[in-house]
């Protein structure tokens, strides 16, 4: 699935940045902190997909 708008490209970059950040800091022992980050990442992914699908139909 290829991003078609600049906004979607920015969202993909942001997701990549967050995932990269999480991978670098995965050795942290504070599981609550990392769990919160994963929730933020998943919300971003789901939101991006929802906007992408909505954009296809509008």
HELIX and SHEET records of a PDB file:
HELIX    1   1 UNK A    6  UNK A   24  1                                  19    
HELIX    2   2 UNK A   31  UNK A   57  1                                  27    
END                                                                             
